[in-house]
Amino acid sequence: MRKIKKKLPKDMEVTEIKFEGCEIVIYTKSKDYIGKEMPFMKELVSELKKRIIIRPDPSICTDPDTAKKIILETLPEEAGIKEVTFLPEFSLVILEAEKPGIAIGRGGEILREAKRKALWDIRVKRVPAIPSDVVKTLREMLYREASFRKDFLDKVGRRIHSGIKETEWVRITALGGFREVGRSCLLLQTPESKVLIDCGIKPGSNEFPYLNVPEFDINSIDAVVLSHAHLDHCGLIPYLYEYGYDGPLYCTAPTRDLMVLLCMDYIELLQKEGKKPPYSTKGIREAVKRCIPLEYEEVSDITPDIRLTLYSAGHILGSAIVHFHIGEGLHNVIYTGDFKFERTSLFDPASYAFQRCETLIIESTYGIDKMPRRHEAEETLMRIVKETVEKNGKVLIPVFAVGRAQDVMVILAKNNFEYSVYLDGMLWDALAIHTAYPEYLGRELQKMIFKEGFNPFLSEIFKRVGSASERKEIIESSDPCVILATSGMLTGGPAIEYLKYLAEDEKNTLLFVGYQGEGTLGRRIQKGWEEVPMEIEGKKVAVKIKCRVETVEGLSGHSDQTQIINYLKRFKSKPHRILCNHGEAQKCVELAKTLGRLFKCEAYAPRNLETLRLR
């Protein structure tokens, strides 16, 4: 703070300097410093290596009615401003626009002009192309909690900037997701910091991470970092907040929104099954209130000795490869989470732009497998779908609400599929969130949406299923169609309801496009079970699987062995140590052997509950 004050111009009339997480915010009464680019700020940021923001002191902000009028007159009408929300606690205005780029202007000039005239800081958010209740509710909640968040962010910032002590060692503890798929969770420790990375559930079971070990103390965790919003990575995060954790959660904005959607659905599903959820909606709310969303490649201090950067993982919307820079260049840890090193319908390949990597923690889901090329997989999908509808049959595709569902939708839309495609479960809500964050999609899809004017998500073939009666109509209809329904491994959800009535008709097809966990109904049918027990109208019955059963390999959001190897070959700095996780035991062990041999480094597949010193 002293350094900052020393460097500021004397006429700046600084009234307050506050932290907002790792950012430093300077409040000034001088109108001359609002909405302008100033050389001394660039020098200050460069010297301190901190992000610094200048905002008007509340006393000089124009009144909201006048400010709104000024802003709407300054910004082009084509920007499509739908909502203007004032947060006086931050001297901040949030604009929700259909076209944020037009609102901001080339180089940000239009927005800076609006700031100068209105004397408010201004941020622009995108209005989803499909209305999203989740996005709307989250934004409204965060606006209501502005006062809480200002105090919380300042508290987090004071902890981050409390001074770097010498970091002598780094270690991790495997709390879940090692030599298994599910309940991903690990603890990164230094003498100064404790950071929890992911905290998921194991789909189809009651297995949670090992949070009862001596290394884990919920009251001493400095930060939680979430790689992406699949339940095996995020499903237990609200539990942390409900039972004592009150620190920050770092992830991308779409990951935050999707986490809320999936965790709410998880609670609802357990309640329908007569089971007690491990947390309530309160835990989800508390997590959102304390979430600090980060952009890709945005460097952020999260503890006094750990700096975090998120990179695109190419797996699902907002998914991130997590990079930790520890100490003053002491050690760099990269955690891939789930990643895809291949261009897909939705995303560009995972990023590999790391300057240094001493320890790499990498997923092994398909670590010993080799999948077909992407274009072959898409052709196979379209062939199976067309063959089924031509026989007047229905195609049931069990999908994860986030990831494969949207991938299949884009493939169908761009191939001019003409039959109805029904979206059941959370799929419509997940789709709406995708339309709120198109900047997180791949460049080809963005080009299709913004330059060519074709948004595949808005195709007329996609129809929302909103009730059990609509589901019944689809099942009983004689019209051919495609049904995308959760859950992806047939562990529950509407996909089960469709399967009960479609499985015994040979015209229909059950088509798997994603990973089927060991012990799940999806895996059993994949293995060739011809009859499965299911509950129909309160009675257990044996349902015969007479429909066609197919699996399309190559559409997965995970990298196969070839992609993993090619990914590592792109690293500028080869890792000294590779740790394999997120895979069945044999795959983790075999992948570790392969990578160790190829890259001539230490490679190991840790077990859950192992602690390893990295430095």
Backbone torsions as a table, in degrees:
resi	resn	phi	psi	omega
1	MET	NA	-42.1	-179.7
2	ARG	-62.9	-41.3	179.3
3	LYS	-60.2	-43.0	-178.1
4	ILE	-64.2	-49.3	-178.0
5	LYS	-59.0	-37.1	-178.7
6	LYS	-63.9	-34.5	-174.4
7	LYS	-86.7	-14.8	-174.4
8	LEU	-78.7	146.6	177.1
9	PRO	-60.3	146.3	-175.8
10	LYS	-68.1	-26.0	-177.9
11	ASP	-88.3	11.9	-173.3
12	MET	-77.5	-19.7	178.7
13	GLU	53.3	57.6	179.8
14	VAL	-72.0	127.7	179.5
15	THR	-101.9	-25.9	-176.2
16	GLU	-163.4	144.5	171.5
17	ILE	-124.1	121.2	-175.8
18	LYS	-125.3	157.0	171.5
19	PHE	-92.8	144.4	166.3
20	GLU	-128.2	83.1	-171.7
21	GLY	66.0	-126.3	-179.3
22	CYS	-82.8	-8.5	179.3
23	GLU	-85.3	152.8	176.8
24	ILE	-117.3	127.8	-176.3
25	VAL	-113.8	126.5	178.8
26	ILE	-105.8	123.8	177.3
27	TYR	-100.7	129.6	-176.0
28	THR	-130.2	150.1	175.3
29	LYS	-92.7	-6.3	-177.9
30	SER	-85.5	118.7	-179.4
31	LYS	-67.1	-22.0	-176.2
32	ASP	-68.8	-12.7	-176.0
33	TYR	-107.9	10.2	-178.9
34	ILE	-98.5	128.6	174.8
35	GLY	69.6	26.3	179.8
36	LYS	-126.8	149.8	174.4
37	GLU	-88.3	127.1	-175.3
38	MET	-124.3	126.8	-177.6
39	PRO	-57.0	-36.6	-176.7
40	PHE	-64.9	-26.4	178.9
41	MET	-69.6	-40.9	178.8
42	LYS	-62.7	-40.0	178.4
43	GLU	-63.8	-42.3	-178.6
44	LEU	-65.3	-44.7	178.3
45	VAL	-62.2	-42.6	-179.5
46	SER	-64.3	-40.8	-177.8
47	GLU	-70.8	-45.3	-175.2
48	LEU	-87.5	-15.6	-175.7
49	LYS	54.4	42.7	176.4
50	LYS	-131.1	149.0	175.4
51	ARG	-81.7	129.2	-176.9
52	ILE	-125.0	132.7	-177.4
53	ILE	-121.4	140.6	174.3
54	ILE	-107.3	129.4	178.0
55	ARG	-129.8	153.5	176.8
56	PRO	-70.9	141.6	170.9
57	ASP	-62.2	141.6	-178.4
58	PRO	-52.1	-27.7	-176.4
59	SER	-67.6	-21.3	-179.1
60	ILE	-104.6	-3.9	177.7
61	CYS	-65.7	137.1	174.2
62	THR	-67.2	157.8	-179.3
63	ASP	-64.7	150.1	-172.7
64	PRO	-53.8	-40.3	-178.5
65	ASP	-63.7	-44.6	179.3
66	THR	-66.2	-43.4	-179.2
67	ALA	-61.5	-42.3	-180.0
68	LYS	-61.2	-43.5	179.8
69	LYS	-62.3	-44.2	-179.9
70	ILE	-62.2	-45.3	-177.4
71	ILE	-62.9	-45.7	-178.1
72	LEU	-67.7	-31.0	177.6
73	GLU	-74.9	-31.0	-176.2
74	THR	-80.7	-39.5	-177.1
75	LEU	-81.9	142.2	179.8
76	PRO	-60.3	142.7	180.0
77	GLU	-62.5	-30.3	-178.5
78	GLU	-64.9	-15.5	179.3
79	ALA	-65.2	-22.5	177.2
80	GLY	65.6	55.6	179.1
81	ILE	-70.3	121.9	-176.9
82	LYS	-106.1	-33.6	-178.4
83	GLU	-137.5	141.5	173.8
84	VAL	-128.4	114.4	-175.5
85	THR	-120.3	129.3	-179.6
86	PHE	-99.9	131.9	175.1
87	LEU	-118.7	86.3	-175.6
88	PRO	-59.2	-27.7	-179.3
89	GLU	-58.0	-31.9	-178.7
90	PHE	-110.0	5.4	-171.2
91	SER	52.0	43.1	-169.1
92	LEU	-126.0	139.9	173.2
93	VAL	-115.9	130.9	175.8
94	ILE	-103.8	121.6	176.0
95	LEU	-104.3	132.7	173.8
96	GLU	-106.7	116.3	-171.8
97	ALA	-124.9	148.0	175.1
98	GLU	-70.6	-34.3	-179.7
99	LYS	-129.4	83.7	-177.0
100	PRO	-56.9	-36.0	-178.8
101	GLY	-59.3	-39.8	179.2
102	ILE	-69.5	-37.2	179.5
103	ALA	-64.8	-37.4	-177.1
104	ILE	-78.1	-40.0	-179.9
105	GLY	84.4	162.1	-179.6
106	ARG	-60.4	122.5	-179.9
107	GLY	69.7	8.0	178.1
108	GLY	83.0	9.8	-172.9
109	GLU	-65.0	-40.9	-178.1
110	ILE	-63.2	-42.4	-179.2
111	LEU	-66.3	-40.5	178.3
112	ARG	-62.6	-38.5	178.2
113	GLU	-63.3	-41.3	178.2
114	ALA	-63.0	-38.8	178.1
115	LYS	-63.8	-43.7	-178.5
116	ARG	-62.8	-40.3	-176.9
117	LYS	-77.1	-42.6	-175.1
118	ALA	-85.4	-20.5	-176.6
119	LEU	58.5	46.6	170.6
120	TRP	-135.5	150.8	166.9
121	ASP	-75.0	146.5	-175.5
122	ILE	-134.1	135.2	173.1
123	ARG	-126.2	148.4	-177.4
124	VAL	-116.5	131.2	174.8
125	LYS	-120.4	156.6	-176.9
126	ARG	-87.1	138.4	171.0
127	VAL	-81.6	125.8	179.4
128	PRO	-58.8	139.6	178.4
129	ALA	-64.8	-30.3	172.1
130	ILE	-111.2	123.7	-178.2
131	PRO	-53.2	132.0	-178.3
132	SER	-119.7	116.2	176.9
133	ASP	-62.8	-36.0	-178.7
134	VAL	-65.2	-51.0	-179.4
135	VAL	-60.4	-44.6	-178.8
136	LYS	-61.5	-47.0	-178.3
137	THR	-65.4	-42.1	-179.8
138	LEU	-63.9	-45.2	-179.2
139	ARG	-63.1	-43.2	179.4
140	GLU	-62.6	-40.0	-179.9
141	MET	-65.2	-44.3	-179.8
142	LEU	-64.9	-34.9	176.3
143	TYR	-65.8	-42.8	179.3
144	ARG	-63.0	-32.9	-175.3
145	GLU	-93.1	20.4	-175.2
146	ALA	-58.7	-41.9	-179.1
147	SER	-64.1	-44.1	177.2
148	PHE	-60.9	-45.3	-176.0
149	ARG	-65.9	-33.8	179.1
150	LYS	-62.6	-45.9	178.9
151	ASP	-67.2	-41.0	-178.6
152	PHE	-64.1	-46.1	-178.6
153	LEU	-65.2	-34.7	176.9
154	ASP	-66.6	-40.6	178.1
155	LYS	-63.1	-44.1	178.3
156	VAL	-61.9	-43.7	-179.1
157	GLY	-62.6	-39.3	179.3
158	ARG	-65.1	-36.4	176.3
159	ARG	-66.8	-45.1	-178.8
160	ILE	-60.3	-41.6	-174.3
161	HIS	-97.2	23.9	-176.5
162	SER	-78.8	1.6	176.0
163	GLY	109.9	133.1	-178.4
164	ILE	-86.3	123.9	172.3
165	LYS	-93.2	161.0	-179.3
166	GLU	-66.0	126.0	-178.5
167	THR	-95.4	114.5	-173.6
168	GLU	-97.3	-27.6	-176.4
169	TRP	-147.0	159.7	176.9
170	VAL	-136.9	136.6	176.4
171	ARG	-147.6	160.0	175.9
172	ILE	-128.1	151.8	174.1
173	THR	-122.3	128.6	-179.2
174	ALA	-83.1	110.4	-177.6
175	LEU	-103.4	-7.6	179.5
176	GLY	170.7	151.5	177.6
177	GLY	85.4	11.8	177.5
178	PHE	-106.1	126.8	-171.1
179	ARG	57.0	34.3	176.2
180	GLU	-164.5	164.3	171.9
181	VAL	-110.6	123.2	-177.7
182	GLY	123.5	158.4	179.2
183	ARG	46.3	42.9	179.5
184	SER	-58.1	130.9	-179.5
185	CYS	-171.1	131.0	173.6
186	LEU	-147.7	154.5	-176.5
187	LEU	-114.1	123.6	176.8
188	LEU	-102.2	127.2	-175.6
189	GLN	-129.4	144.2	166.1
190	THR	-131.1	174.2	176.6
191	PRO	-58.8	-23.5	-174.8
192	GLU	-100.6	-26.2	-166.0
193	SER	-137.1	153.3	170.2
194	LYS	-133.4	120.4	-178.6
195	VAL	-124.7	126.7	177.2
196	LEU	-93.2	130.2	-179.0
197	ILE	-111.8	114.9	-176.6
198	ASP	60.6	156.4	175.6
199	CYS	-162.2	89.5	-170.3
200	GLY	-112.3	179.9	176.5
201	ILE	-110.9	169.7	175.7
202	LYS	-105.4	109.0	-176.4
203	PRO	-54.5	136.4	177.0
204	GLY	80.3	9.2	178.9
205	SER	-147.6	175.7	176.6
206	ASN	-103.1	22.5	-177.1
207	GLU	-87.1	124.6	179.0
208	PHE	-116.9	168.0	177.0
209	PRO	-58.9	158.0	179.6
210	TYR	-81.0	86.0	-178.6
211	LEU	-95.4	7.4	-179.4
212	ASN	-104.3	19.5	-179.3
213	VAL	-88.1	157.0	-177.8
214	PRO	-57.7	-32.4	-177.4
215	GLU	-67.0	-25.8	-173.9
216	PHE	-97.9	122.2	174.3
217	ASP	-134.0	113.3	-172.8
218	ILE	-60.1	-25.5	-177.7
219	ASN	-84.0	-8.4	-178.7
220	SER	-111.1	5.3	178.8
221	ILE	-74.3	129.3	179.3
222	ASP	-85.1	-34.2	-175.6
223	ALA	-160.0	153.8	170.9
224	VAL	-117.8	132.9	177.7
225	VAL	-117.4	127.5	-178.2
226	LEU	-111.4	123.6	-178.3
227	SER	-75.1	-42.7	179.0
228	HIS	-164.7	176.0	-165.8
229	ALA	-101.6	30.0	168.5
230	HIS	-83.3	147.0	-172.7
231	LEU	-60.4	-28.2	179.1
232	ASP	-72.5	-2.8	176.1
233	HIS	-119.7	-30.1	-174.5
234	CYS	-116.1	-8.8	-167.0
235	GLY	-61.7	-20.2	-178.9
236	LEU	-111.7	6.3	-179.9
237	ILE	-61.9	-42.4	177.8
238	PRO	-60.6	-28.3	177.3
239	TYR	-59.2	-40.0	-179.7
240	LEU	-58.8	-42.6	-177.7
241	TYR	-74.6	-31.8	-179.7
242	GLU	-73.0	-21.6	-175.1
243	TYR	-119.8	32.3	165.6
244	GLY	125.6	-24.8	-179.6
245	TYR	-73.5	133.0	179.6
246	ASP	-134.0	26.8	179.7
247	GLY	-97.8	-172.4	-174.5
248	PRO	-78.3	152.2	171.8
249	LEU	-117.5	122.5	-179.4
250	TYR	-107.0	130.2	176.2
251	CYS	-169.4	179.7	174.3
252	THR	-79.6	161.7	179.8
253	ALA	-60.6	-45.6	178.2
254	PRO	-63.9	-32.5	177.1
255	THR	-63.2	-42.1	177.1
256	ARG	-58.2	-48.7	-176.7
257	ASP	-65.2	-42.7	-179.3
258	LEU	-69.4	-34.3	176.1
259	MET	-59.2	-43.9	179.0
260	VAL	-60.6	-47.1	-179.6
261	LEU	-57.6	-48.9	-175.1
262	LEU	-71.7	-39.4	-179.8
263	CYS	-69.4	-36.4	175.6
264	MET	-62.8	-43.5	179.2
265	ASP	-65.4	-36.8	178.7
266	TYR	-61.4	-45.2	177.6
267	ILE	-60.5	-47.8	-177.4
268	GLU	-61.5	-41.5	-179.0
269	LEU	-64.0	-44.2	179.0
270	LEU	-63.5	-40.5	179.6
271	GLN	-64.3	-39.5	177.5
272	LYS	-63.2	-32.6	179.7
273	GLU	-84.8	3.4	178.7
274	GLY	77.4	18.6	179.8
275	LYS	-104.8	153.3	179.3
276	LYS	-88.7	120.9	178.2
277	PRO	-65.7	152.5	179.9
278	PRO	-72.1	-10.1	178.3
279	TYR	-156.9	171.0	-179.9
280	SER	-113.1	-175.6	178.6
281	THR	-64.6	-21.1	177.9
282	LYS	-60.4	-43.4	179.3
283	GLY	-60.9	-37.7	179.1
284	ILE	-66.9	-44.1	179.2
285	ARG	-60.2	-45.7	-178.0
286	GLU	-63.8	-36.3	177.7
287	ALA	-64.0	-44.1	-178.8
288	VAL	-64.6	-42.0	-179.3
289	LYS	-59.5	-30.0	-175.2
290	ARG	-105.7	8.9	-179.6
291	CYS	-78.6	134.2	175.3
292	ILE	-114.8	96.9	-177.0
293	PRO	-72.5	140.7	179.7
294	LEU	-122.1	149.9	173.5
295	GLU	-84.3	161.4	172.2
296	TYR	-60.0	139.8	175.5
297	GLU	63.4	19.7	174.5
298	GLU	-92.5	115.6	-176.7
299	VAL	-81.7	127.3	-176.5
300	SER	-137.6	130.7	170.2
301	ASP	-71.9	133.6	178.4
302	ILE	-120.6	-16.3	171.2
303	THR	-145.7	173.5	179.8
304	PRO	-59.3	-24.6	-177.0
305	ASP	-127.2	14.0	178.6
306	ILE	-130.6	129.4	177.7
307	ARG	-113.6	134.3	-174.4
308	LEU	-113.6	137.3	170.7
309	THR	-135.7	133.4	177.3
310	LEU	-103.0	137.0	178.0
311	TYR	-124.2	152.8	-179.5
312	SER	-60.7	131.0	-178.7
313	ALA	-101.6	-11.0	178.4
314	GLY	66.6	17.5	-173.7
315	HIS	-97.2	-62.7	173.7
316	ILE	-139.6	177.2	-178.9
317	LEU	-57.0	123.7	176.7
318	GLY	79.1	0.2	-178.1
319	SER	-65.3	147.0	-172.4
320	ALA	-136.3	142.1	163.3
321	ILE	-87.6	131.0	-169.5
322	VAL	-103.3	123.4	-179.8
323	HIS	-114.9	124.1	176.8
324	PHE	-110.3	124.4	172.6
325	HIS	-103.9	116.4	-170.0
326	ILE	-109.7	130.7	-179.5
327	GLY	67.5	-167.1	177.5
328	GLU	-87.2	72.0	-179.9
329	GLY	79.1	16.6	-176.8
330	LEU	-68.0	-49.4	-172.6
331	HIS	-158.1	144.7	177.5
332	ASN	-122.5	124.8	179.1
333	VAL	-114.0	129.8	174.8
334	ILE	-117.2	126.3	178.4
335	TYR	-113.7	113.9	-174.1
336	THR	-73.7	-23.3	-166.9
337	GLY	56.3	-145.4	174.0
338	ASP	-90.8	129.3	-177.2
339	PHE	-142.3	157.5	-179.6
340	LYS	-129.8	116.5	178.9
341	PHE	-102.0	64.7	176.5
342	GLU	-164.1	142.8	177.0
343	ARG	-68.8	132.5	178.3
344	THR	-119.6	-179.5	177.4
345	SER	-61.0	-27.6	-174.2
346	LEU	-100.6	-36.4	-167.1
347	PHE	-135.5	158.6	169.5
348	ASP	-77.4	163.4	177.5
349	PRO	-61.3	156.0	-179.8
350	ALA	-55.8	145.9	-179.6
351	SER	-75.3	147.3	177.9
352	TYR	-134.0	24.3	-173.6
353	ALA	-83.9	58.7	180.0
354	PHE	-103.0	131.9	179.2
355	GLN	-73.6	-37.5	-178.5
356	ARG	-141.7	149.2	175.4
357	CYS	-154.5	107.8	175.8
358	GLU	-88.5	-43.1	179.5
359	THR	-122.7	126.4	177.6
360	LEU	-114.6	125.0	174.7
361	ILE	-108.3	113.8	-167.5
362	ILE	-126.0	143.7	-179.6
363	GLU	-72.4	154.1	-176.2
364	SER	-130.4	22.0	-174.4
365	THR	-50.6	-46.6	175.9
366	TYR	-118.7	40.7	-171.6
367	GLY	-65.1	-21.6	177.6
368	ILE	-118.4	10.9	-176.5
369	ASP	-103.9	156.3	173.3
370	LYS	-126.6	119.7	-174.7
371	MET	-100.4	159.9	177.0
372	PRO	-62.4	161.3	175.5
373	ARG	-64.2	154.7	-174.8
374	ARG	-58.5	-46.6	-176.8
375	HIS	-63.9	-32.3	177.5
376	GLU	-67.0	-41.7	179.9
377	ALA	-63.5	-42.2	179.8
378	GLU	-65.0	-40.6	178.1
379	GLU	-64.0	-39.7	178.5
380	THR	-64.0	-43.5	178.0
381	LEU	-58.0	-49.8	-177.7
382	MET	-64.5	-37.5	179.7
383	ARG	-63.4	-47.0	-178.9
384	ILE	-63.6	-43.5	-179.7
385	VAL	-62.7	-46.0	-178.5
386	LYS	-65.7	-40.5	178.6
387	GLU	-60.7	-38.0	-178.3
388	THR	-71.5	-48.5	-176.7
389	VAL	-69.0	-29.1	177.2
390	GLU	-67.3	-24.6	175.1
391	LYS	-89.8	9.2	-179.3
392	ASN	68.9	27.4	179.9
393	GLY	-100.1	174.5	179.2
394	LYS	-112.9	141.7	177.8
395	VAL	-106.8	116.1	175.4
396	LEU	-98.8	119.4	179.2
397	ILE	-116.1	102.7	175.1
398	PRO	-70.0	127.5	-175.2
399	VAL	-135.7	153.6	167.6
400	PHE	-71.3	140.7	-175.5
401	ALA	-58.9	-29.3	-176.9
402	VAL	-121.0	120.5	176.2
403	GLY	119.1	-88.9	-174.6
404	ARG	-66.1	-34.3	-179.1
405	ALA	-58.0	-51.4	-177.9
406	GLN	-68.3	-33.3	177.7
407	ASP	-61.2	-49.1	-179.8
408	VAL	-63.4	-38.2	179.1
409	MET	-60.1	-45.7	-178.9
410	VAL	-64.8	-40.6	179.2
411	ILE	-61.2	-45.8	-179.7
412	LEU	-64.1	-44.6	-176.2
413	ALA	-66.4	-43.2	-176.1
414	LYS	-74.9	-16.2	175.2
415	ASN	-95.2	14.1	175.0
416	ASN	57.5	40.4	176.1
417	PHE	-65.2	135.1	-170.0
418	GLU	-108.4	-7.8	-179.0
419	TYR	-88.7	165.0	179.7
420	SER	-67.7	140.3	175.6
421	VAL	-121.9	112.7	-176.0
422	TYR	-93.2	135.2	179.6
423	LEU	-110.8	116.2	-177.1
424	ASP	-121.8	157.9	-175.8
425	GLY	85.0	-142.3	-178.0
426	MET	-84.4	5.5	-167.6
427	LEU	-61.2	-37.8	-178.6
428	TRP	-67.7	-41.3	178.6
429	ASP	-64.8	-41.3	178.0
430	ALA	-64.1	-38.9	178.6
431	LEU	-62.3	-42.7	179.6
432	ALA	-60.8	-38.6	178.5
433	ILE	-66.2	-36.7	176.7
434	HIS	-61.0	-35.9	-179.5
435	THR	-74.6	-14.3	177.4
436	ALA	-82.6	-18.1	-174.6
437	TYR	-132.7	55.4	-178.3
438	PRO	-64.6	-20.8	179.5
439	GLU	-68.1	-12.4	176.9
440	TYR	-92.4	-1.5	177.4
441	LEU	-85.6	169.5	-179.8
442	GLY	-67.0	160.7	-176.7
443	ARG	-62.3	-38.6	-179.2
444	GLU	-64.6	-41.6	179.8
445	LEU	-70.1	-37.8	176.2
446	GLN	-62.4	-40.9	178.3
447	LYS	-61.8	-41.8	179.3
448	MET	-60.3	-41.5	-175.3
449	ILE	-76.7	-48.7	-170.4
450	PHE	-88.7	-34.1	-175.1
451	LYS	-100.7	-37.8	-177.2
452	GLU	-93.0	-9.1	175.9
453	GLY	71.3	19.8	178.4
454	PHE	-117.5	109.7	176.7
455	ASN	-102.2	105.7	-176.0
456	PRO	-60.5	-27.1	-179.6
457	PHE	-66.9	-20.5	-177.3
458	LEU	-98.1	10.2	-179.8
459	SER	-60.2	144.4	-177.7
460	GLU	-70.0	-13.5	-179.4
461	ILE	-70.9	-21.1	-176.3
462	PHE	-86.5	128.0	-176.4
463	LYS	-130.3	135.0	-178.0
464	ARG	-82.9	135.7	173.8
465	VAL	-101.2	116.6	-172.0
466	GLY	-108.9	-3.0	-176.9
467	SER	-157.7	166.8	178.0
468	ALA	-65.9	-32.3	180.0
469	SER	-68.9	-37.7	176.9
470	GLU	-66.0	-39.3	177.9
471	ARG	-60.2	-42.5	-179.4
472	LYS	-63.7	-40.1	178.6
473	GLU	-61.1	-41.6	-180.0
474	ILE	-64.3	-44.4	-179.2
475	ILE	-62.5	-42.5	-174.6
476	GLU	-82.7	-17.2	-178.7
477	SER	-65.7	147.9	177.6
478	SER	-88.9	-1.8	-177.4
479	ASP	-79.1	137.0	174.8
480	PRO	-68.8	151.5	-178.7
481	CYS	-167.7	173.6	171.2
482	VAL	-115.3	137.2	179.3
483	ILE	-121.0	117.9	172.7
484	LEU	-101.6	120.6	-175.6
485	ALA	-145.7	147.2	174.3
486	THR	-85.5	154.7	6.9
487	SER	-97.8	161.0	-173.2
488	GLY	-68.4	-22.3	-179.9
489	MET	-109.4	13.1	-178.6
490	LEU	57.4	39.5	176.5
491	THR	-94.5	1.7	-179.8
492	GLY	160.4	-168.3	176.3
493	GLY	79.4	-179.6	-175.3
494	PRO	-64.7	-24.2	179.3
495	ALA	-56.6	-36.0	178.5
496	ILE	-64.0	-41.4	-178.9
497	GLU	-63.4	-40.8	177.2
498	TYR	-66.7	-42.2	-176.6
499	LEU	-60.0	-38.7	-178.9
500	LYS	-53.5	-37.4	-172.7
501	TYR	-104.7	-15.2	-178.5
502	LEU	-101.3	-17.8	-171.5
503	ALA	-64.9	-30.2	-172.3
504	GLU	-91.8	4.8	179.1
505	ASP	-105.4	119.6	-175.6
506	GLU	-65.4	-18.3	179.7
507	LYS	-71.5	-25.1	-174.1
508	ASN	-85.4	163.4	178.9
509	THR	-131.2	133.6	169.9
510	LEU	-101.0	116.6	-171.4
511	LEU	-118.9	116.0	177.9
512	PHE	-92.0	133.3	179.6
513	VAL	-125.3	3.8	-178.2
514	GLY	-140.8	174.1	-177.1
515	TYR	-61.9	134.4	177.2
516	GLN	-111.8	111.1	-176.0
517	GLY	-65.7	149.1	177.7
518	GLU	-58.8	134.2	178.4
519	GLY	90.3	-8.0	-180.0
520	THR	-85.7	160.8	177.7
521	LEU	-61.7	-37.6	178.4
522	GLY	-58.6	-44.4	-179.9
523	ARG	-65.2	-38.8	-179.1
524	ARG	-62.7	-44.9	180.0
525	ILE	-67.1	-38.2	175.9
526	GLN	-57.6	-37.7	-178.0
527	LYS	-74.2	-11.9	175.4
528	GLY	112.2	12.3	176.1
529	TRP	-58.2	130.0	-178.1
530	GLU	-96.3	-5.8	-178.7
531	GLU	-151.8	132.3	-179.6
532	VAL	-131.7	142.4	178.2
533	PRO	-76.7	132.6	178.5
534	MET	-143.0	158.2	-179.5
535	GLU	-100.1	120.4	177.9
536	ILE	-125.2	120.4	-179.1
537	GLU	51.8	45.7	174.4
538	GLY	81.3	-0.8	-178.7
539	LYS	-118.3	142.0	175.5
540	LYS	-78.9	122.9	178.9
541	VAL	-131.9	157.1	176.7
542	ALA	-92.8	116.1	-179.8
543	VAL	-97.5	123.4	-179.6
544	LYS	-81.6	134.1	179.0
545	ILE	-92.2	86.5	179.3
546	LYS	-97.1	-16.0	-179.2
547	CYS	-69.9	163.1	175.9
548	ARG	-67.7	134.9	177.9
549	VAL	-118.0	122.8	-178.3
550	GLU	-133.2	151.7	173.1
551	THR	-126.4	126.7	175.6
552	VAL	-100.0	106.7	175.3
553	GLU	-79.6	152.6	175.7
554	GLY	101.7	-9.0	176.4
555	LEU	-96.9	-2.6	-177.3
556	SER	-61.5	151.6	175.3
557	GLY	-85.8	6.5	178.1
558	HIS	-103.8	153.3	178.0
559	SER	-84.2	140.0	172.7
560	ASP	-85.4	-176.6	-173.8
561	GLN	-60.6	-43.4	-179.6
562	THR	-60.5	-44.0	-179.9
563	GLN	-66.1	-38.7	177.9
564	ILE	-61.7	-45.4	-179.6
565	ILE	-65.0	-45.4	179.0
566	ASN	-62.3	-35.5	178.3
567	TYR	-62.1	-48.7	-178.6
568	LEU	-65.5	-31.0	178.9
569	LYS	-65.0	-22.4	-178.7
570	ARG	-82.7	-12.7	-177.1
571	PHE	-61.8	134.6	175.5
572	LYS	-67.5	-39.4	-178.6
573	SER	-120.0	114.3	-177.1
574	LYS	-69.7	136.5	-179.1
575	PRO	-64.0	147.4	175.2
576	HIS	-80.0	-26.7	-175.3
577	ARG	-143.7	136.4	176.6
578	ILE	-121.6	128.7	177.0
579	LEU	-116.4	126.0	-177.2
580	CYS	-100.0	131.2	178.1
581	ASN	-141.8	-172.8	175.9
582	HIS	51.8	61.0	176.7
583	GLY	-169.8	159.3	174.5
584	GLU	-59.8	151.3	-170.1
585	ALA	-49.4	-48.5	-177.2
586	GLN	-62.2	-39.6	-178.1
587	LYS	-67.8	-39.7	177.7
588	CYS	-62.1	-47.2	-177.3
589	VAL	-65.0	-46.7	-177.5
590	GLU	-66.8	-39.7	178.8
591	LEU	-64.1	-41.8	178.7
592	ALA	-58.6	-43.5	178.8
593	LYS	-61.5	-45.3	-178.1
594	THR	-62.9	-47.2	-177.0
595	LEU	-69.1	-36.7	178.1
596	GLY	-62.5	-40.6	-179.3
597	ARG	-69.8	-43.4	-175.8
598	LEU	-71.5	-39.5	-172.9
599	PHE	-106.3	5.7	173.1
600	LYS	50.1	53.9	178.5
601	CYS	-141.6	171.0	176.0
602	GLU	-68.0	127.8	179.3
603	ALA	-138.4	135.2	-170.6
604	TYR	-152.1	149.1	174.4
605	ALA	-111.0	93.7	-177.9
606	PRO	-64.1	158.2	172.2
607	ARG	-97.2	158.0	171.8
608	ASN	-56.1	142.6	178.7
609	LEU	82.7	-3.0	174.4
610	GLU	-78.6	142.3	171.4
611	THR	-114.0	130.5	-178.9
612	LEU	-122.4	134.8	172.4
613	ARG	-83.6	125.7	-179.2
614	LEU	-93.6	-27.0	-178.2
615	ARG	-146.8	NA	NA
